[in-house]
Amino acid sequence: MRSEHAARADARGAGRGRARSTRDPAVQREIVDWALYRALSASGLDTFTDFVRARMYLRRGTELPTPFGDPDGAWYWFFEQKNLPATFVDSVDSVDSVDGARHGVRQQAMAMSALFAAAEEDPLRAALDTLYAAARTYGSTYPALLAEVRQAFPDLDWQRA
């Protein structure tokens, strides 16, 4: 099944015959929204009103709503929520422990990082950081996310990005 972003990309690119630029801030914001949605979906947070509302605010270009407006307070709120899922994935970062082993990271915390990255003012920074946080949400299956982003945005010249 084709994604909504791929269908919109085809419609925008029809007749142009060339790839859109990843340097375009509007394209960067589309990638931000796509990556945030994937992170929220992968972590199971896409069904919680607070997270859906936060994504909606970001899509409108407005500041994050309560409880996300203050990152420190938002993290406190996040860890106090007993109704949120708590699943763990392998860390995609280099080995980060004293014993040399990889340890799991909470998938929902990685999705929270994606939410804060999506709120960054600079669209390029937001796109890169949100995509990275989404990859961390996927854990060791992050290559699937990277393949999905290429499919979702087929009109981007990924080789020259």
C-alpha positions as CSV (number, residue, x, y, z in Angstrom):
1,M,0.0,0.0,0.0
2,R,1.4,3.4,-1.0
3,S,1.8,6.0,1.7
4,E,-0.1,9.3,1.8
5,H,3.3,11.1,1.4
6,A,4.2,9.1,-1.7
7,A,0.8,9.9,-3.3
8,R,1.2,13.6,-2.6
9,A,4.8,13.5,-3.9
10,D,3.6,11.9,-7.2
11,A,1.0,14.6,-7.5
12,R,3.4,17.4,-6.9
13,G,6.1,16.0,-9.1
14,A,3.9,15.1,-12.0
15,G,5.1,16.8,-15.2
16,R,8.2,18.2,-13.6
17,G,10.5,15.4,-14.5
18,R,13.1,16.1,-11.8
19,A,13.5,15.3,-8.2
20,R,12.6,17.7,-5.4
21,S,15.4,19.0,-3.3
22,T,16.0,17.9,0.2
23,R,17.3,21.4,0.8
24,D,13.7,22.8,0.5
25,P,12.4,23.7,4.1
26,A,8.9,22.5,3.1
27,V,10.3,19.1,2.1
28,Q,12.3,19.0,5.3
29,R,9.1,19.6,7.3
30,E,7.3,16.8,5.4
31,I,10.2,14.4,6.4
32,V,9.8,15.6,10.0
33,D,6.1,14.8,10.1
34,W,6.6,11.5,8.4
35,A,9.4,10.4,10.7
36,L,7.5,11.6,13.8
37,Y,4.5,9.6,12.7
38,R,6.6,6.5,12.2
39,A,8.2,6.9,15.6
40,L,4.8,7.3,17.3
41,S,3.4,4.4,15.4
42,A,6.3,2.1,16.1
43,S,6.2,2.8,19.8
44,G,2.4,2.6,20.1
45,L,2.0,6.2,21.2
46,D,0.0,7.1,18.1
47,T,-3.2,6.1,19.8
48,F,-2.8,8.4,22.8
49,T,-4.5,11.8,22.5
50,D,-1.7,13.8,24.0
51,F,0.8,12.6,21.3
52,V,-1.7,12.9,18.5
53,R,-2.5,16.5,19.6
54,A,1.2,17.4,19.8
55,R,1.8,16.1,16.3
56,M,-1.2,18.2,15.1
57,Y,0.3,21.3,16.7
58,L,3.6,20.7,15.0
59,R,1.9,20.2,11.6
60,R,0.2,23.6,12.1
61,G,3.6,25.2,12.9
62,T,2.7,26.1,16.5
63,E,4.5,25.4,19.8
64,L,4.0,22.1,21.5
65,P,1.0,21.9,23.9
66,T,1.1,21.0,27.5
67,P,2.6,18.8,28.8
68,F,5.3,18.9,26.0
69,G,6.0,22.6,26.0
70,D,8.6,22.3,28.8
71,P,10.9,19.3,28.0
72,D,12.0,18.7,31.6
73,G,8.4,18.7,32.8
74,A,7.3,16.6,29.8
75,W,9.9,13.9,30.7
76,Y,8.7,13.9,34.3
77,W,5.1,13.6,33.0
78,F,6.1,10.8,30.6
79,F,7.6,8.6,33.2
80,E,4.7,9.1,35.6
81,Q,2.2,7.8,33.0
82,K,1.2,4.3,33.9
83,N,-1.0,3.8,30.9
84,L,1.7,4.2,28.3
85,P,3.3,1.1,26.7
86,A,6.8,0.2,27.8
87,T,8.6,-1.8,25.1
88,F,12.3,-2.1,24.6
89,V,14.4,-2.3,21.5
90,D,18.1,-2.7,21.0
91,S,20.1,0.5,21.0
92,V,21.3,1.6,17.5
93,D,24.1,3.5,19.1
94,S,27.5,2.1,19.6
95,V,28.1,-0.1,22.5
96,D,27.5,2.2,25.5
97,S,28.0,0.2,28.6
98,V,30.8,-0.8,30.9
99,D,30.3,-4.5,30.1
100,G,30.6,-3.9,26.4
101,A,27.1,-5.2,25.7
102,R,24.2,-3.4,24.0
103,H,21.2,-2.8,26.2
104,G,17.6,-2.1,25.3
105,V,16.2,1.4,25.3
106,R,12.5,2.2,25.9
107,Q,10.9,2.6,22.5
108,Q,8.4,5.2,23.8
109,A,11.3,7.4,25.2
110,M,12.9,7.3,21.7
111,A,9.6,8.5,20.3
112,M,9.5,11.3,22.8
113,S,12.9,12.3,21.6
114,A,11.5,12.4,18.1
115,L,8.7,14.6,19.2
116,F,11.1,17.1,20.7
117,A,13.4,16.9,17.6
118,A,10.3,17.6,15.4
119,A,9.8,20.9,17.3
120,E,13.2,22.3,16.5
121,E,13.0,25.6,14.7
122,D,15.5,24.8,11.9
123,P,13.8,22.5,9.4
124,L,17.0,20.7,8.4
125,R,18.0,20.1,12.0
126,A,14.5,19.0,12.8
127,A,14.4,16.6,9.8
128,L,17.8,15.0,10.6
129,D,17.2,14.7,14.3
130,T,13.6,13.4,14.0
131,L,14.7,10.8,11.5
132,Y,17.5,9.7,13.8
133,A,15.2,9.5,16.8
134,A,12.7,7.5,14.7
135,A,15.6,5.1,13.8
136,R,16.3,4.7,17.5
137,T,12.6,4.0,18.0
138,Y,12.9,1.1,15.6
139,G,16.0,-0.2,17.3
140,S,17.9,-2.8,15.3
141,T,15.3,-2.8,12.6
142,Y,16.1,0.8,11.7
143,P,17.1,-0.2,8.1
144,A,13.4,-0.9,7.4
145,L,12.7,2.7,8.4
146,L,15.3,4.0,6.1
147,A,13.9,1.9,3.2
148,E,10.4,3.2,4.1
149,V,11.5,6.9,3.9
150,R,12.9,6.4,0.5
151,Q,9.6,4.8,-0.6
152,A,7.5,7.5,1.0
153,F,9.5,10.2,-0.7
154,P,10.3,8.7,-4.1
155,D,10.7,12.1,-5.8
156,L,13.7,13.1,-3.6
157,D,17.2,12.7,-4.9
158,W,18.5,10.6,-2.0
159,Q,21.9,10.1,-3.7
160,R,22.6,13.8,-3.7
161,A,21.1,14.6,-0.3
